[in-house]
Amino acid sequence: MNRVFRSSHQRSVRVRGTAFVAVAAVAALLAGACSSSSSDNSSSPSASAATSGAASITATKDATIAAEVPSDIASQGTLVIPTDPTYAPNEFVNTSTQAIEGMDVDLGNALAAVMGLKAKFTNVTFDAIIPGVQAGKYPISMSSFTDTYDRQKVVDFVTYFQAGTSFYVAASGGPDISGLSDLCGHSVAVERGTTQESDVQKQAKKCKSAGQPEPDLQVFPDQNGANLALSSGRAEVVMADSPVAAYAVQQSNGKFKISGQAYGTAPYGIVIARPKGAKPGTAPMDKPILDALNKLMQDGTYLAILTKWGVEDGAIDNPTINGAIS
């Protein structure tokens, strides 16, 4: 999800989604992928959580890396990780167990295990996550955040994935959308606070300048609402991060299809709290998280987790601290 956060006096932006609470069969099918439950999910430090029927992917403590963890966090033993679980397969609520699951959850659990900690994922509205991290309420977050220069003004990031933005439409009768310029005159559903929302707003100005009708931008609190708008016919196009869009199409049982090619590939980053007044790249948890991630990449756990969720195309091999490209 190309999510963007602008510093406290600016508007936050982001992307996420999957699971459709739609009419008839589509509703039943997609509601199972993700919901807005307020459930938390904890994992043993020796293993990452697995979805129902999937093999558990384990990770073990590395004493050297664990020693890098700040003493206040190490003494607590638990790493609370806020996430907005409406963005399958990256993070979503399993409606059978009410547990938060997904690629970010498995990876977060594995990272915590390497650092000798226990991860606890908690459901938090996307727009509230970075302010919460900035205020010291949470030490880190994993919620498909795009690492951006704006966000680096208030928090640090460790990059761990890459994704672009995709368009998806009704498989039958949906418009042919190849890029942002094709959105003129179409109804477009996005999640509030996403880069997609910002992209459509910018494109609307271009459409108007060209004498074309502006897109009918429909903004929803979460990705589920955007998916519902498409399945119910209220919107013609939905925009989301490429792995989320692909999963939504897969779960739609042939109701949706990808239109055109993904654009704007950018890195996801693990959000890390930085002390007030500290320079970017100096957050106390930067090094242990980067080292833990590199260990998981070297031993194969990282790729195994991405492959489990079908998002291995977004794998990277050079994680960095604050690796934004825009």
N, C-alpha and C positions, 0 to 999 in steps of 0.2 A: 504494500500500500504506500503509495507515494504520499506520505503524510507530511505536512509542513507545519511548523510552529513558528510564529513570529513572536518576538519578545513581548513581555507582559502587557504593553500598551497597544499591541497590534493584535490582529485577528489570527486565530490558529487555523491551520489547514491540514488536511490529511486524507487518506484513502483506506478503505477496508471492505470486507464483506463476504457473504455466501450463505446459503440456506434461505429458502424462500418460504414465507408464510403466505401462500397464495391461494387462489381459488381451487376448489376441488382437489384432484389428484396431485397437482403441483404443490399445493399447500402441504399436504400430508408428507410428500416426499421430501420437501426441502426443510420443513420445520425441524426435522431430526438432525440436520447438520449443524444448526446453530440457533441459540436463543438468547434472550436478554436476562437469563437467570443471574442472580447475585451470588452464585456459589463460588467458593474458593476451592483450590486444589493444591494439596501438599504431596510431596514425593520424598521417599527415602533418599538420603544422600548417596546411596549406592546404585541407584537406577533411575532412569527417566520414566515418566508415565507412558503407558501405551494405550492405544485405543482398543475397544472391545475386539477380541479376536486377533489382534496383532501382537507379534512377539515383542517383548520388552527389550529395549536397548540400554545396556548398562554402561556406567562410567564409574571410575573409582578415584578415590582421593589421591592427589599428588602432594606430598608433604611440603615440597619446596614452594609450590604455588600457594598452598594453604597458608604458609607462613607470610605471604605477601598481603593477605587480607587484613585490613585495618582491625585493630583489636576490639573496637566497639561493635563491629559487625561479627567478627569471629566469636566473641563472647555470647552473642545472642544465639548463634547457631542456625538461625533461620533467615533466609533472604526473601523478603516480601517483594513480589514482582507484580505490579499492577498491569493489567492488560484489558483491552476492550474486545471481548470474545464474540465478535460478530463478523469475523473475517476468515472463514475457513478457506483452505486447510491450515492457515497459519495459527489461528486461535479461534476456538468456538466452544460452545457448551454442548456436551453430549446430553441430549434430552432424556436418555435412559438412566444415566447415572448422576446427572447434574454436575459432572466434573468438567473443568476447563481442560481442553485437549488441543492438540495441534503441533505443527512443526516448531513454533516458538516455545511451546510448553516443554516438549521433549528436549529441545536444545538447552533451554534455561535450566531444566532439572539436571542435565548432564554437566553443564558448567558449574552449577552449585556443588555437585558431587565432587568434581575435581578440586574445588576450593574447600572441601571439607564441610560444606554447609547443606542445609535442607531448604529446598525451594518451596515457596508458597505463593501460587498465583492467585490474584484476587481481581474480581470484576470491577473495573472503574471506567466511567465514560471517557472516551478518547480525549476530548478537549480538556479534561481535568488532570490528565496524567503528567504532562511535563510541568505544569504549575505545581503539582504535588511533589514531584522529584526536586524541582527548584527550591521548594520550601523546606526540604529535608524530611518530608513525610515518608518518602520511599527512597531507597538507595539506588535502584536501577529500575528500568522498565524494558520489557520486550513486547512490542505490539505493532509490528510491521511499520515502524517509523522510518521514514527516509531521512538520512543524514543530510542536513542542509546548513548553509552558512548562517541563516537566520537562527536556527535552533542552537547552533554552537555558541551563540551569544550568552546562553543561560545554562546549557548543559554540555557534557562531553558525549561522544559516541565511540563505540568500537564497531566497525563495519563487519557484517557477517553474511550478507546475501545481496543479490541484485535483482531488481524487477523493473519493468516498464509499466505503462498504462495500456489497457486493452479496451476495446468497445465490444459490447455484445447486445444482440437484438433478438427479436422473435425469429425462430427458425423458419416460420412460414409468414411471408409478407413483410418481414422486417426490412428497413431501409438499408441501402448499401453505404456503409460508412467506412471510408478508407483513411480518414484523418480528421483533424479538428475542423478544417474548412468545410467539411461535409455536414457539420452539425447545424448550419444555418437553417432555420425554419423547422427544426425537429425538436421534440420534447425529450429532454435528457435528464435522467435520474442519477444523482450522486449522493454520497454520504457527506454530511456536514463536516467542515473542517479539513477537507481533503485537498490535495493538489489538483484533483480532477475538478473540484468546484471552482478553484481559481482559474484553471485552464479554460473552462466553459465561459466564465465571466470575461476573460480576456478575448476569447473568440467572439463573444457577442458584440463587442465593440468593433471588431473587424468586419463582422457581418453587416452591422449598421452602416459603417463607413463605405462599404461596397454596394449599399443600396439593397441588401438582401434582408429577409426577416431574421430577427435574432432568435437564438435557441430558446425554447421554453424550459428554463432551468428549474428542476424540481429537487430540492435539498431535503434529505431525510436524516433523522438522528443517528441511524446506523445503516449498515449495508443491507440488512434484511428489508428495510423499508424501500430501498431503491429496487431491490429484486422483486418485491411485491408489485411495485408500480409497473414494472415490465410485464410480469406474468398476468396482471389484471388489465393490461392495455392502456393504462394511464400514461405510461411513458413509452417512447419508441426505442430509446437507447439507454443503456447503463454503462458507466465507466467505472473501472476498478483496476487495482494492480493486476498485472498479467497472471500470476499464479492463482489469484482469487477469482478472476474472470474465468480462467480455464476450468477451475473446480466447479464454479457455478453452472457453467454450461454442461459439464459432465453430470452433475447431479439433477439437471432439469429434465432428464429422460427424453431428450430430443426437442424440448420446447424452445431452447435458446441456442444461439450459435455465435461464434466469434465473427466479427466483421473487420476486415482489414488487418493491418499489422500493428503490433505494439509499438509505442513510441516512448521516448523519454526515459530510457534505462538509467537507473540511479541506485546507489547503495542503500540498503537497510542498515540501521545502526542500533545497537543496544544503547539505550539512554542511560547515562551515568550522572549521578548528582555531583556537582562541583561546588566547593565552598564559595560563598559570596566573596567577590573580589579576586578570586584566584584566576590565573591565566588559563585559557583553553588548553586542554591537554595535560592538566596537572591534577585531575581528580584522583583521590586516593584509590578508587577501585579500577582505574584505567588499566594498570599493569596486570593485576591478578586476572581480570576478565580477558584481556588480550592473550595472556600466557595460557589460560585455561582453554580458550578457543583454539589456539595453535596446537595444543596437545590433542584436542579432539579431532582436529584436521589430520594430524600426523598419524594417529592410531586408527583412523577410519570411522570413528563414531559419528563425526559430523556428516559425512556423506551418507552413512547408513540412515541417519535420521531424515535427511532431505529425501532420500530415495523412498523411505517408508511412506512419505506423504506425497510422493510424485512431483516434487518441486526441485529435483536435482539440477535442472537446467539453470537454476539461479545460484548455483554454488560458486564460491570464490576461493582463491587459494592465497590471497594476500591481505588478510585483515589488517586494518590500520586504525589508529586513533584519529578521529575527526577527518574522515576521508571524503567529505562532501565534494561534489563537482559543480554545485550551483547553490 
